[in-house]
């Protein structure tokens, strides 16, 4: 059994429920992702999309427990303080906002006004897991570039780091966009020279299949 198969099997073993077909496929794809080491300065990104109730949070909680077995640490990030708090609760590990993690405040030499600069990344062999990625814009922001650009440049500043973006395509994208750039695999690969692994979860488990809530939500998505 190779490392990829070992990772997939271990994830399935640690998962607390009987996995759906999509979740089983996730174990295989994420196994490839965390064991891939093509060359020193590779840029690997895993894009996990799925509606609410498809098991994203349980999958991430399981992944975090398994990562040390393959030599990785985890840093948990989210676009807002509320999302970071939710992430902390389900992952059982502290999460921060993206802004707090990657920026620092400095005084402008001329005016003395506070500005935000991207700070140095000291992490190596770390998986940066970013939840609620649909909210991340790539319009010019606090650091002079788009937040998505600054995040990606921060993550891949050091060797061995990887990035995981998690989101729900049913949520509203940033203003002025039809699709969130952080959930668009083709855009990410083309714009940031990354190898992008993608998985979309569609089997909703949180509500009973006969639930009126599930039926109505699915109907709205298909309009």
GUTIMAR-473067 format. One line per field, with one value per atom (N, C-alpha, C): residue number from 1; x, y, z; atom name; residue in one letter. Coordinates in steps of 0.02 Angstrom, whole numbers, plus 50000, padded with zeros to 5 digits. Layout:
BEGIN
pos: NUM	...
X: X	...
Y: Y	...
Z: Z	...
site: CA	...
code: a	...
END
This chain:
BEGIN
pos: 1	1	1	2	2	2	3	3	3	4	4	4	5	5	5	6	6	6	7	7	7	8	8	8	9	9	9	10	10	10	11	11	11	12	12	12	13	13	13	14	14	14	15	15	15	16	16	16	17	17	17	18	18	18	19	19	19	20	20	20	21	21	21	22	22	22	23	23	23	24	24	24	25	25	25	26	26	26	27	27	27	28	28	28	29	29	29	30	30	30	31	31	31	32	32	32	33	33	33	34	34	34	35	35	35	36	36	36	37	37	37	38	38	38	39	39	39	40	40	40	41	41	41	42	42	42	43	43	43	44	44	44	45	45	45	46	46	46	47	47	47	48	48	48	49	49	49	50	50	50	51	51	51	52	52	52	53	53	53	54	54	54	55	55	55	56	56	56	57	57	57	58	58	58	59	59	59	60	60	60	61	61	61	62	62	62	63	63	63	64	64	64	65	65	65	66	66	66	67	67	67	68	68	68	69	69	69	70	70	70	71	71	71	72	72	72	73	73	73	74	74	74	75	75	75	76	76	76	77	77	77	78	78	78	79	79	79	80	80	80	81	81	81	82	82	82	83	83	83	84	84	84	85	85	85	86	86	86	87	87	87	88	88	88	89	89	89	90	90	90	91	91	91	92	92	92	93	93	93	94	94	94	95	95	95	96	96	96	97	97	97	98	98	98	99	99	99	100	100	100	101	101	101	102	102	102	103	103	103	104	104	104	105	105	105	106	106	106	107	107	107	108	108	108	109	109	109	110	110	110	111	111	111	112	112	112	113	113	113	114	114	114	115	115	115	116	116	116	117	117	117	118	118	118	119	119	119	120	120	120	121	121	121	122	122	122	123	123	123	124	124	124	125	125	125	126	126	126	127	127	127	128	128	128	129	129	129	130	130	130	131	131	131	132	132	132	133	133	133	134	134	134	135	135	135	136	136	136	137	137	137	138	138	138	139	139	139	140	140	140	141	141	141	142	142	142	143	143	143	144	144	144	145	145	145	146	146	146	147	147	147	148	148	148	149	149	149	150	150	150	151	151	151	152	152	152	153	153	153	154	154	154	155	155	155	156	156	156	157	157	157	158	158	158	159	159	159	160	160	160	161	161	161	162	162	162	163	163	163	164	164	164	165	165	165	166	166	166	167	167	167	168	168	168	169	169	169	170	170	170	171	171	171	172	172	172	173	173	173	174	174	174	175	175	175	176	176	176	177	177	177	178	178	178	179	179	179	180	180	180	181	181	181	182	182	182	183	183	183	184	184	184	185	185	185	186	186	186	187	187	187	188	188	188	189	189	189	190	190	190	191	191	191	192	192	192	193	193	193	194	194	194	195	195	195	196	196	196	197	197	197	198	198	198	199	199	199	200	200	200	201	201	201	202	202	202	203	203	203	204	204	204	205	205	205	206	206	206	207	207	207	208	208	208	209	209	209	210	210	210	211	211	211	212	212	212	213	213	213	214	214	214	215	215	215	216	216	216	217	217	217	218	218	218	219	219	219	220	220	220	221	221	221	222	222	222	223	223	223
X: 50042	50000	50044	50033	50073	50046	50082	50063	49994	49977	49911	49856	49864	49813	49810	49868	49870	49832	49841	49807	49732	49710	49638	49607	49642	49615	49611	49662	49663	49607	49597	49543	49475	49464	49401	49390	49445	49441	49424	49451	49439	49373	49343	49280	49225	49187	49140	49074	49063	49000	49014	48963	48970	48974	49028	49037	48992	48973	48938	48989	48964	49009	49054	49026	49066	49119	49103	49151	49208	49190	49242	49289	49261	49303	49348	49321	49362	49422	49413	49469	49524	49505	49555	49591	49552	49582	49626	49602	49642	49704	49699	49757	49811	49791	49838	49869	49827	49848	49901	49888	49935	49998	49999	50060	50098	50072	50106	50164	50223	50283	50324	50303	50335	50404	50408	50472	50468	50524	50529	50480	50471	50432	50363	50334	50268	50216	50159	50103	50042	50023	49966	49907	49849	49788	49732	49695	49637	49574	49528	49467	49408	49378	49322	49259	49213	49149	49093	49041	48984	48932	48869	48814	48815	48779	48772	48742	48771	48744	48777	48826	48858	48917	48932	48984	49052	49056	49121	49156	49118	49150	49175	49137	49160	49221	49223	49281	49343	49335	49394	49417	49370	49389	49429	49409	49445	49513	49517	49580	49632	49610	49656	49687	49649	49675	49727	49721	49765	49829	49827	49883	49951	49957	50024	50056	50015	50041	50081	50067	50101	50147	50163	50214	50189	50123	50096	50065	50072	50036	49977	49930	49872	49864	49849	49830	49760	49713	49644	49626	49597	49581	49511	49482	49417	49414	49369	49367	49342	49299	49270	49281	49273	49280	49227	49166	49112	49128	49151	49168	49226	49274	49331	49309	49260	49234	49198	49158	49124	49175	49227	49279	49315	49329	49361	49318	49253	49208	49206	49200	49193	49260	49315	49380	49415	49391	49422	49495	49506	49573	49564	49604	49595	49600	49554	49556	49561	49589	49597	49566	49555	49536	49597	49585	49640	49678	49643	49676	49722	49699	49741	49804	49798	49854	49906	49884	49933	49954	49918	49935	49960	49997	50016	50007	49993	49984	50050	50064	50125	50106	50146	50133	50166	50129	50157	50211	50268	50325	50308	50266	50251	50195	50138	50078	50070	50102	50094	50031	49990	49929	49945	49903	49913	49894	49937	49924	49934	49909	49917	49968	50015	50064	50062	50074	50077	50140	50132	50190	50222	50279	50317	50283	50286	50260	50317	50311	50363	50345	50289	50266	50297	50317	50338	50301	50293	50258	50192	50154	50091	50035	49977	49917	49875	49866	49823	49752	49706	49637	49593	49561	49523	49449	49407	49336	49300	49238	49197	49234	49268	49310	49270	49205	49164	49164	49180	49179	49243	49294	49359	49361	49374	49378	49451	49460	49528	49534	49487	49493	49546	49576	49628	49601	49641	49617	49670	49671	49714	49788	49810	49881	49904	49858	49877	49862	49850	49830	49763	49735	49675	49691	49641	49651	49671	49639	49655	49728	49751	49821	49869	49855	49898	49899	49841	49837	49880	49873	49911	49986	50005	50077	50104	50064	50085	50095	50047	50050	50111	50125	50178	50245	50251	50315	50369	50350	50397	50383	50435	50427	50384	50350	50313	50243	50224	50157	50105	50044	49989	49929	49881	49822	49759	49710	49644	49591	49549	49495	49429	49385	49321	49265	49213	49157	49095	49043	48978	48959	48952	48936	48865	48824	48756	48758	48814	48820	48839	48823	48837	48912	48934	49004	49019	49082	49098	49060	49047	49009	49041	48998	49022	49047	49044	49067	49010	49010	48960	48980	49045	49072	49131	49135	49191	49256	49306	49370	49404	49392	49424	49392	49335	49303	49306	49343	49349	49416	49415	49478	49518	49484	49520	49554	49519	49547	49608	49602	49657	49719	49710	49767	49800	49759	49784	49818	49788	49812	49869	49875	49924	49973	49973	50020	50017	49956	49946	49919	49937	49903	49842	49782	49720	49685	49675	49635	49565	49514	49446	49400	49355	49304	49241	49184	49120	49075	49048	49003	48931	48890	48821	48768	48790	48742	48731	48673	48657	48638	48673	48661	48629	48631	48608	48532	48495	48423	48402	48349	48322	48303	48313	48301	48229	48182	48113	48094	48143	48131	48106	48056	48032	48084	48124	48177	48226	48249	48296	48266	48203	48169	48167	48146	48140	48208	48259	48325	48353	48343	48368	48332	48267	48228	48252	48267	48291	48358	48403	48469	48464	48413	48406	48369	48346	48309	48354
Y: 49940	50000	50063	50109	50169	50223	50280	50332	50361	50369	50396	50350	50286	50237	50234	50239	50239	50298	50357	50417	50411	50386	50379	50329	50274	50223	50249	50287	50313	50365	50407	50456	50422	50370	50334	50301	50276	50242	50291	50352	50401	50439	50434	50470	50439	50479	50452	50425	50431	50406	50362	50327	50289	50340	50342	50395	50385	50441	50440	50426	50416	50405	50466	50525	50586	50593	50574	50578	50526	50468	50417	50443	50477	50505	50560	50598	50649	50617	50561	50528	50511	50487	50470	50531	50584	50644	50681	50685	50720	50679	50613	50570	50586	50594	50613	50681	50726	50795	50800	50767	50775	50734	50687	50647	50667	50718	50739	50785	50767	50809	50803	50840	50835	50867	50928	50962	51015	51046	51088	51146	51179	51241	51232	51174	51162	51203	51215	51250	51206	51172	51127	51159	51159	51186	51135	51125	51081	51124	51117	51155	51109	51120	51078	51121	51103	51138	51091	51120	51079	51121	51102	51137	51123	51163	51151	51081	51045	50979	50922	50936	50882	50851	50876	50845	50878	50938	50972	50979	51002	51014	50950	50896	50832	50806	50814	50793	50832	50897	50938	50921	50910	50889	50824	50777	50714	50725	50766	50779	50809	50856	50888	50837	50787	50735	50691	50683	50637	50672	50736	50772	50758	50758	50746	50680	50630	50565	50573	50626	50636	50697	50719	50772	50843	50853	50920	50948	51014	51051	51085	51111	51144	51214	51262	51329	51341	51361	51370	51444	51462	51531	51538	51598	51614	51689	51711	51782	51829	51803	51846	51815	51858	51833	51781	51791	51743	51676	51677	51614	51580	51619	51590	51556	51587	51558	51492	51491	51429	51375	51393	51346	51318	51361	51340	51287	51298	51252	51184	51181	51116	51080	51117	51086	51070	51098	51089	51112	51166	51195	51269	51314	51386	51406	51449	51478	51554	51586	51658	51686	51751	51783	51786	51787	51792	51857	51911	51976	51977	51948	51948	51906	51852	51808	51836	51866	51882	51956	52000	52071	52096	52150	52186	52260	52298	52370	52405	52452	52493	52565	52612	52683	52707	52744	52773	52824	52819	52862	52937	52953	53024	53050	53015	53040	53015	52960	52930	52888	52886	52847	52772	52733	52661	52630	52585	52549	52474	52433	52361	52335	52296	52263	52188	52151	52079	52061	52020	52003	51938	51923	51864	51801	51749	51684	51640	51617	51575	51500	51483	51413	51375	51313	51267	51201	51163	51098	51104	51154	51171	51174	51146	51151	51209	51260	51316	51300	51292	51272	51334	51355	51417	51402	51414	51402	51464	51455	51510	51549	51512	51544	51582	51568	51605	51680	51699	51770	51807	51771	51802	51836	51900	51939	51944	51958	51972	52044	52086	52157	52187	52242	52275	52288	52269	52272	52303	52284	52316	52313	52260	52253	52281	52313	52341	52294	52230	52180	52151	52106	52073	52027	52016	51973	51902	51876	51809	51805	51855	51856	51859	51902	51907	51842	51810	51747	51694	51687	51635	51649	51712	51729	51716	51729	51717	51642	51601	51529	51499	51517	51484	51521	51563	51597	51548	51493	51443	51375	51333	51267	51220	51175	51122	51141	51205	51226	51208	51197	51184	51226	51233	51275	51234	51241	51210	51264	51271	51320	51283	51302	51268	51318	51299	51345	51314	51353	51333	51377	51348	51388	51417	51393	51421	51488	51504	51568	51622	51684	51740	51750	51761	51776	51849	51870	51941	51986	52048	52095	52103	52099	52108	52045	51988	51926	51875	51837	51784	51722	51711	51655	51678	51656	51675	51652	51696	51675	51620	51618	51568	51500	51495	51430	51409	51446	51434	51401	51334	51297	51319	51332	51353	51420	51467	51533	51527	51486	51479	51450	51398	51367	51413	51449	51494	51556	51584	51649	51643	51585	51580	51521	51492	51438	51383	51361	51309	51245	51189	51126	51122	51120	51123	51056	51027	50967	50990	50960	50983	50925	50940	50892	50931	50909	50940	50889	50906	50862	50883	50835	50851	50814	50762	50722	50753	50782	50817	50766	50767	50718	50748	50814	50845	50840	50845	50839	50770	50743	50681	50692	50639	50646	50666	50650	50667	50736	50770	50834	50886	50924	50979	51033	51044	51094	51075	51012	50989	50995	50974	50977	51048	51096	51165	51196	51181	51208	51183	51119	51090	51120	51131	51161	51232	51271	51339	51339	51293	51290	51275	51235	51213	51262	51317	51367	51398
Z: 50000	50000	50000	49951	49948	49997	50000	50048	50034	49971	49953	49977	49966	49988	50064	50096	50169	50198	50167	50190	50182	50124	50111	50159	50172	50217	50289	50310	50378	50387	50338	50342	50347	50306	50309	50376	50405	50470	50525	50522	50574	50565	50506	50494	50537	50573	50623	50595	50529	50500	50440	50417	50355	50298	50260	50210	50149	50119	50055	50000	49939	49882	49872	49879	49870	49924	49986	50040	50030	50005	49991	49936	49887	49835	49863	49911	49945	49979	50013	50047	49997	49938	49888	49861	49846	49818	49868	49931	49982	49999	49993	50002	49951	49889	49836	49852	49874	49887	49942	50000	50056	50049	50001	49991	49929	49892	49830	49846	49822	49829	49765	49714	49649	49649	49675	49679	49733	49749	49809	49810	49753	49753	49720	49728	49700	49739	49706	49737	49730	49783	49783	49820	49788	49819	49812	49866	49864	49871	49824	49824	49840	49899	49922	49921	49876	49871	49893	49923	49943	49978	49968	50001	50076	50114	50186	50196	50244	50261	50224	50181	50143	50179	50240	50280	50277	50251	50245	50313	50364	50428	50460	50454	50483	50447	50381	50342	50363	50373	50391	50462	50508	50575	50574	50531	50525	50494	50442	50409	50457	50499	50546	50593	50614	50659	50624	50559	50521	50496	50486	50455	50487	50554	50584	50563	50548	50525	50461	50422	50358	50359	50419	50427	50418	50423	50414	50478	50486	50536	50501	50539	50510	50539	50495	50515	50488	50532	50513	50506	50448	50434	50406	50414	50387	50373	50329	50310	50365	50410	50462	50531	50582	50651	50668	50644	50658	50626	50564	50530	50563	50589	50624	50689	50722	50785	50771	50718	50699	50682	50646	50627	50689	50737	50799	50834	50834	50869	50836	50770	50739	50730	50724	50714	50780	50835	50900	50899	50861	50855	50839	50869	50859	50785	50764	50697	50703	50652	50650	50586	50586	50523	50477	50413	50364	50376	50386	50395	50455	50510	50571	50561	50522	50512	50464	50410	50357	50356	50391	50390	50458	50455	50516	50503	50557	50551	50559	50514	50518	50506	50533	50523	50460	50418	50358	50377	50343	50361	50352	50304	50291	50334	50333	50367	50438	50455	50520	50527	50474	50475	50472	50505	50505	50438	50415	50353	50367	50322	50328	50278	50302	50259	50271	50218	50227	50266	50317	50358	50334	50362	50343	50368	50328	50347	50373	50434	50464	50463	50434	50434	50376	50389	50338	50348	50293	50297	50334	50312	50345	50293	50311	50270	50298	50257	50275	50251	50299	50284	50292	50238	50237	50225	50274	50268	50242	50219	50193	50138	50094	50044	49991	49986	49937	49951	50012	50031	50013	49991	49979	49911	49910	49849	49826	49761	49738	49713	49733	49719	49766	49744	49784	49854	49905	49974	50017	50081	50130	50113	50082	50069	50003	49966	49901	49844	49859	49810	49834	49796	49820	49878	49921	49979	49957	49905	49881	49859	49823	49800	49860	49908	49967	50006	50012	50049	50015	49950	49914	49916	49908	49911	49981	50032	50101	50112	50092	50104	50071	50009	49972	49976	50026	50038	50059	50091	50116	50085	50081	50050	50091	50056	50089	50110	50103	50123	50069	50091	50045	50067	50021	50034	50020	50065	50054	50062	50010	50010	50012	50058	50068	50060	50024	50016	49986	49986	49962	49903	49844	49785	49787	49835	49843	49879	49911	49946	49897	49914	49870	49861	49798	49786	49804	49803	49815	49766	49787	49746	49677	49626	49557	49524	49558	49528	49523	49468	49460	49500	49507	49545	49586	49648	49690	49658	49652	49623	49663	49729	49771	49764	49729	49718	49644	49605	49533	49519	49511	49503	49443	49386	49326	49336	49369	49383	49429	49482	49529	49495	49456	49423	49373	49334	49282	49311	49363	49389	49438	49472	49526	49517	49458	49443	49496	49511	49561	49529	49558	49542	49587	49557	49595	49593	49652	49661	49679	49648	49661	49682	49728	49748	49765	49738	49753	49786	49844	49881	49865	49847	49828	49870	49907	49945	50014	50023	50086	50139	50196	50249	50311	50318	50380	50388	50333	50336	50309	50335	50308	50235	50194	50123	50107	50150	50138	50165	50193	50226	50176	50196	50154	50146	50199	50196	50141	50140	50090	50020	50013	49948	49922	49964	49943	49927	49967	49955	49889	49876	49813	49753	49760	49706	49690	49742	49733	49697	49717	49685	49610	49592	49523	49478	49507	49467	49414
site: N	CA	C	N	CA	C	N	CA	C	N	CA	C	N	CA	C	N	CA	C	N	CA	C	N	CA	C	N	CA	C	N	CA	C	N	CA	C	N	CA	C	N	CA	C	N	CA	C	N	CA	C	N	CA	C	N	CA	C	N	CA	C	N	CA	C	N	CA	C	N	CA	C	N	CA	C	N	CA	C	N	CA	C	N	CA	C	N	CA	C	N	CA	C	N	CA	C	N	CA	C	N	CA	C	N	CA	C	N	CA	C	N	CA	C	N	CA	C	N	CA	C	N	CA	C	N	CA	C	N	CA	C	N	CA	C	N	CA	C	N	CA	C	N	CA	C	N	CA	C	N	CA	C	N	CA	C	N	CA	C	N	CA	C	N	CA	C	N	CA	C	N	CA	C	N	CA	C	N	CA	C	N	CA	C	N	CA	C	N	CA	C	N	CA	C	N	CA	C	N	CA	C	N	CA	C	N	CA	C	N	CA	C	N	CA	C	N	CA	C	N	CA	C	N	CA	C	N	CA	C	N	CA	C	N	CA	C	N	CA	C	N	CA	C	N	CA	C	N	CA	C	N	CA	C	N	CA	C	N	CA	C	N	CA	C	N	CA	C	N	CA	C	N	CA	C	N	CA	C	N	CA	C	N	CA	C	N	CA	C	N	CA	C	N	CA	C	N	CA	C	N	CA	C	N	CA	C	N	CA	C	N	CA	C	N	CA	C	N	CA	C	N	CA	C	N	CA	C	N	CA	C	N	CA	C	N	CA	C	N	CA	C	N	CA	C	N	CA	C	N	CA	C	N	CA	C	N	CA	C	N	CA	C	N	CA	C	N	CA	C	N	CA	C	N	CA	C	N	CA	C	N	CA	C	N	CA	C	N	CA	C	N	CA	C	N	CA	C	N	CA	C	N	CA	C	N	CA	C	N	CA	C	N	CA	C	N	CA	C	N	CA	C	N	CA	C	N	CA	C	N	CA	C	N	CA	C	N	CA	C	N	CA	C	N	CA	C	N	CA	C	N	CA	C	N	CA	C	N	CA	C	N	CA	C	N	CA	C	N	CA	C	N	CA	C	N	CA	C	N	CA	C	N	CA	C	N	CA	C	N	CA	C	N	CA	C	N	CA	C	N	CA	C	N	CA	C	N	CA	C	N	CA	C	N	CA	C	N	CA	C	N	CA	C	N	CA	C	N	CA	C	N	CA	C	N	CA	C	N	CA	C	N	CA	C	N	CA	C	N	CA	C	N	CA	C	N	CA	C	N	CA	C	N	CA	C	N	CA	C	N	CA	C	N	CA	C	N	CA	C	N	CA	C	N	CA	C	N	CA	C	N	CA	C	N	CA	C	N	CA	C	N	CA	C	N	CA	C	N	CA	C	N	CA	C	N	CA	C	N	CA	C	N	CA	C	N	CA	C	N	CA	C	N	CA	C	N	CA	C	N	CA	C	N	CA	C	N	CA	C	N	CA	C	N	CA	C	N	CA	C	N	CA	C	N	CA	C	N	CA	C	N	CA	C	N	CA	C	N	CA	C	N	CA	C	N	CA	C	N	CA	C	N	CA	C	N	CA	C	N	CA	C	N	CA	C	N	CA	C	N	CA	C	N	CA	C	N	CA	C	N	CA	C	N	CA	C	N	CA	C	N	CA	C	N	CA	C	N	CA	C	N	CA	C	N	CA	C	N	CA	C	N	CA	C	N	CA	C	N	CA	C	N	CA	C	N	CA	C	N	CA	C	N	CA	C	N	CA	C
code: x	x	x	x	x	x	x	x	x	x	x	x	x	x	x	x	x	x	x	x	x	x	x	x	x	x	x	x	x	x	x	x	x	x	x	x	x	x	x	x	x	x	x	x	x	x	x	x	x	x	x	x	x	x	x	x	x	x	x	x	x	x	x	x	x	x	x	x	x	x	x	x	x	x	x	x	x	x	x	x	x	x	x	x	x	x	x	x	x	x	x	x	x	x	x	x	x	x	x	x	x	x	x	x	x	x	x	x	x	x	x	x	x	x	x	x	x	x	x	x	x	x	x	x	x	x	x	x	x	x	x	x	x	x	x	x	x	x	x	x	x	x	x	x	x	x	x	x	x	x	x	x	x	x	x	x	x	x	x	x	x	x	x	x	x	x	x	x	x	x	x	x	x	x	x	x	x	x	x	x	x	x	x	x	x	x	x	x	x	x	x	x	x	x	x	x	x	x	x	x	x	x	x	x	x	x	x	x	x	x	x	x	x	x	x	x	x	x	x	x	x	x	x	x	x	x	x	x	x	x	x	x	x	x	x	x	x	x	x	x	x	x	x	x	x	x	x	x	x	x	x	x	x	x	x	x	x	x	x	x	x	x	x	x	x	x	x	x	x	x	x	x	x	x	x	x	x	x	x	x	x	x	x	x	x	x	x	x	x	x	x	x	x	x	x	x	x	x	x	x	x	x	x	x	x	x	x	x	x	x	x	x	x	x	x	x	x	x	x	x	x	x	x	x	x	x	x	x	x	x	x	x	x	x	x	x	x	x	x	x	x	x	x	x	x	x	x	x	x	x	x	x	x	x	x	x	x	x	x	x	x	x	x	x	x	x	x	x	x	x	x	x	x	x	x	x	x	x	x	x	x	x	x	x	x	x	x	x	x	x	x	x	x	x	x	x	x	x	x	x	x	x	x	x	x	x	x	x	x	x	x	x	x	x	x	x	x	x	x	x	x	x	x	x	x	x	x	x	x	x	x	x	x	x	x	x	x	x	x	x	x	x	x	x	x	x	x	x	x	x	x	x	x	x	x	x	x	x	x	x	x	x	x	x	x	x	x	x	x	x	x	x	x	x	x	x	x	x	x	x	x	x	x	x	x	x	x	x	x	x	x	x	x	x	x	x	x	x	x	x	x	x	x	x	x	x	x	x	x	x	x	x	x	x	x	x	x	x	x	x	x	x	x	x	x	x	x	x	x	x	x	x	x	x	x	x	x	x	x	x	x	x	x	x	x	x	x	x	x	x	x	x	x	x	x	x	x	x	x	x	x	x	x	x	x	x	x	x	x	x	x	x	x	x	x	x	x	x	x	x	x	x	x	x	x	x	x	x	x	x	x	x	x	x	x	x	x	x	x	x	x	x	x	x	x	x	x	x	x	x	x	x	x	x	x	x	x	x	x	x	x	x	x	x	x	x	x	x	x	x	x	x	x	x	x	x	x	x	x	x	x	x	x	x	x	x	x	x	x	x	x	x	x	x	x	x	x	x	x	x	x	x	x	x	x	x	x	x	x
END
